[in-house]
Amino acid sequence: MKSKINSAKKSRGRPAVESEAVNVRIAVDGLRAIDDWRRQQDDLPGRPEAIRRLVGLGLKAKSRG
């Protein structure tokens, strides 16, 4: 019989992150604008990442003005 010295089981999937899911409805025109913006980015982020970046930009602009 083999003994398990380090039996810490690795979990599958995404690593735990301190965050909370937010569901938002966005009008088709808004999605088109988001898609247009994200296509202009060098790394072509997905919609969720594009929305996170745009929210971040909006919050930075608000704190400056």
ZIPEGI-V707650 format. One record per backbone hydrogen bond with DSSP energy under -0.5 kcal/mol. CO is the residue of the C=O (numbers start at 1). NH is the residue of the N-H. If there is no record, write none. Layout:
CO:NH / CO:NH
This chain:
3:5 / 5:7 / 7:9 / 17:19 / 22:24 / 27:31 / 28:32 / 29:33 / 30:34 / 31:35 / 32:36 / 33:37 / 34:38 / 35:39 / 36:40 / 37:40 / 38:41 / 41:44 / 46:50 / 47:51 / 48:52 / 49:53 / 50:54 / 51:55 / 52:56 / 53:57 / 54:58 / 55:59 / 56:60 / 57:61 / 58:62 / 59:63 / 60:64 / 61:65
